[in-house]
Amino acid sequence: MKKGASHSLFHYNFEIKQNGMRFFLGLLISFSIGFPVFSQSQKSNRSTMYMTYGRTGANLREFNQMLSNKGLSPMRNSYSNLSFGYITRFNDFIIGLELFQNGGPKSNFDEFQIDYNTTRFYLNVGFAFTEEGNFQLIHYMSVGTGFLNFQMLKENPAQNLGEFFENPEHGFILRDGNLHKGTLNMTGFLTEIGFQMSYDVPIPGREEAIEFLARFGYSFSPFENSWKLNNIRFNSTQSGAFFRLGAGVTIPDHNFFYKDAAIGAHLVYGFHFTKPEGFNAVLQENGLAPFKGRPNNVGLKVMGESKGFLYGVDLFNLGLEGEANETKSHTLNSLRIYGNVGLKFFERKNLELGGTAGLGYGNIRYSLIDNTKPDFPRLFEEPLHDAFLRKGGLMAKPEVFVAYGIPLSPNHASKIMFGVNGGYEIPLANYKLLDMPMSGYMSNPYFQMSIGIKH
């Protein structure tokens, strides 16, 4: 698009910033409360949780042009898509949630590695064209918000935190919708239009079926300057034609009047009772401000149930952020992903009590960011501004929950669920940031509140 057209049609930079995630949480609740208007049909209601993987084309045109002007090879024109989602169908109406982690191809320049990744959270709505036997075809549209991380980093030779903070700068990091500060910092307006084909393979003796699915369509960021960082547009990291394959667990609603299986999706907000006291002491020793407060936590929980047996996935993101000194800011972030199994101990009318055990992955990520970085191409020529440390490993957790459901239909097949969860996270690795063990920070009791739908 020509520059003049940009100023006439897209003269403003549409950014939702911190209000973006809140908007979509409210949108989800609004859709959930509106579900009772749909009638029930014996063979056209289903819930599915699934994962997909695929590729999307992307041309970082302006950044590649800068590389070309310097006689360097361009970055490759694609990025990977890994998604986890939940979708439920009421007659021919489709609604769901989907979380994406997208990774770009890596490129090397001298000692530096250039890389980018994005995260997206989508609300999906759509229409089922047909269901013939075990085959389904749907058309859907997604609206959402996201996060972009673009970096050019080299290895830091430090062996301990003391050496690291003496000379921490080993590249640059650019972020928009900074997820490292916390989930509610996701930003921008993202959309996707696509088609989904799926086929059910029944599981003998179970109400669930294995669903194999394929998706194709186009993702795009509709506002030209939404992902402009340091004078270069990175819209292509959130756009492009895609093709994805995946599989999941689905529950076709064949047993209409007495249903022993369901899948629910829940948004969770939690309190984690931990502080990075040892790491804060090192920060102060090196003239940096410590982190204050406790990490915030917003995430997604998808839970399936079959005759009292529970299974599912939790994803949540803990973030701490603050000003490190007059010119730098820093974040301490941790992503947690758990696979869960458990039992429902008690159910009476709309009240439920149960417990789960989870095993998964967690990481700890520290970023020290210079707030005064120059624009491109000078930034590319003088890249030493920021610092980054990361470590990951296995995590485990026991959890108990109490939930209350508000029926959305006379047969109680669908419910709005309100829940309270409590548990304890147990690190199964030392999570060292150089010489500093962070397992004490990763180990903590937590308390979560949730709202969602079970169908």
Number of C-alpha atoms within 10 A of each C-alpha: 6 6 9 10 10 14 10 9 10 16 14 13 13 16 19 19 20 17 14 20 22 16 13 17 14 11 12 21 15 11 12 18 14 11 17 16 10 13 10 18 13 13 14 17 22 20 26 27 26 19 20 20 19 18 19 24 19 21 19 18 17 13 17 17 14 16 16 12 10 10 9 12 14 16 20 15 17 20 25 20 20 18 20 20 22 26 21 26 21 23 17 16 17 21 22 21 24 20 20 20 17 22 19 22 14 13 15 14 12 6 9 16 15 19 18 21 19 23 21 23 22 21 23 23 20 19 18 19 12 13 15 8 8 13 15 16 17 19 17 19 20 20 18 24 25 28 24 26 19 19 19 23 24 19 11 16 11 15 11 12 17 16 13 18 18 10 12 20 20 20 23 24 24 17 18 21 27 20 24 25 21 24 23 21 21 29 27 27 21 21 20 22 18 18 19 17 16 18 19 21 14 16 10 8 6 12 19 24 19 17 21 20 21 18 19 17 18 17 23 17 21 15 19 18 21 22 27 13 17 14 13 17 17 23 23 20 28 25 21 21 17 21 18 20 18 18 19 18 20 27 26 24 24 15 13 15 11 11 16 14 23 24 27 24 29 23 24 23 18 21 17 20 15 16 18 20 15 13 19 16 14 17 18 13 13 14 11 19 19 20 23 13 12 15 23 19 23 20 20 24 21 25 21 26 20 18 13 16 15 21 19 20 20 19 21 22 24 24 22 22 20 15 17 20 12 10 11 16 18 26 23 23 22 23 19 20 22 21 19 24 19 19 18 19 12 11 14 8 8 13 15 17 17 19 19 20 18 20 19 19 17 24 18 23 17 19 18 22 23 21 14 9 19 14 12 16 16 11 15 15 8 13 21 19 21 24 23 20 16 16 17 18 14 18 21 20 20 18 19 18 18 18 18 19 20 16 17 21 15 9 12 16 20 22 22 21 22 19 20 18 19 17 19 16 19 18 21 17 16 16 23 15 19 16 12 14 15 20 17 16 17 25 19 17 17 17 18 19 19 20 23 21 25 23 24
